[in-house]
Amino acid sequence: MREKTNGKQGTFYAIGLNYQKADADVRGKFSLSDASKKALLTQAKAEGFEGLMVISTCNRTEVYGKAAHPFQLIKLLCQHTKGSLDEFEKVAFVYKKQAAIRHIFNVGTGLDS
């Protein structure tokens, strides 16, 4: 059986930036307040994304979820922060499928902190 998609679903991605490549000033531009997180998730839901998760700490800002293309997630992040696409591309990561899942577990268990 084929997975049904609405254009926003598809492949699982982890996108974001962290202390490994982005300095504190750049990380600050992409940080999300509680209100910004809520706005991002509200917009994502309105656009048809399901099961999106956002993490924003002093060390990282990351978005996890299914999308037809990772740019959809990157666009959401940039719209709700003061960071630009150009800045994101210089210091960010995009993990796909198993690599994205591995990354989430590394972050969640403190192996990447």
N, C-alpha and C positions, 0 to 999 in steps of 0.2 A: 504494500500500500504506500502511495506517495504522500509525503507531508504536504498538507494544505497550507498555502501561504497567502498573505494579503499584501505582499509587497514590502512589508516591514519585517516579516519573519523570514527565517531561512537558516543562516549559519550563526552559531554562537561565537561572539567576539568579546574580548576584553580590550578596551582602549584606555589610554591615559598617559600620565606622566608621573614620575616619582623622583626621589632624591638622587637616583643613580645618574641621571643625565640632565636634570633641570635644577638650577640653583633656586634659592629661596625666593628671589624676586619673581622669577617665572612661575614657580609653584603658587605664589600668592595671587598672580593674575588668574589662575585657573581654579582657585579655591571656591568652594560652594558653601554659602551660609545655609542654615536650615531652611530659610525661605526660598533660596535659590534651588536647593535640592527638590523641595516640594513643587516649585514651578516647573522644573525640568521634568519631573515624573508626571506631572499633570499634563504637560504638553505631549510627552511621549505617549501617554494613554490616549489622548485625543487623536494622535496620529496613527494609532493602531499598534503600537508596540505593546508587548505583553511580557511581564516578568522581568522588567528592567531593574537593575540594582546599581546604586551609586555609593562610592566611598570618597570622602574628602577629609583628609587630615593634614597636619603640617608637613608630612612626608610624601603625600600622594593625593591625586585626584584621579579616580578611575570609574568607568562606566562598563557594566557587564550586561549583555543581553543578546537576543537574536535580531538580526537585521539582514536585509538583502545585500547590503554593502556596508563596510565599517564607516564610511563617510557619513552615513545617516546618524550614527552615534556621535561622531566627532562634531558634526554640525550642531546637534543638541547641546553638547558640552560648551562649545564656543558661544552659542546664543545666550547662555545663562551665566557666563563668566566674562571677565575683562580680557581674556586671552584671545589671540587671533589664530587663524588657521596656519599662517606662516610660522608663528612661534610654536604652535603645537607640532607641526611637521618636523621642526628642528630637534625636538627633545623627546618626542612621544614614542609610545610603542603601540602596536596593534597585534594582538594574538588571536588566533583563529582555532576553533574546534578544540582538540585535545590540549594544545598549548595554552589556550585560554582557561580551560578547566584546571590544568596544572598550576597556572599562575594564581588563580583564585585560592586554591588550596595552600599554596606557598604563602600568600598574604594572610589568609585566615589562620594558619597555624603558627605564624610568626617567623617562618623561614625567610621571608622577604620583608624585613621591617626596618 
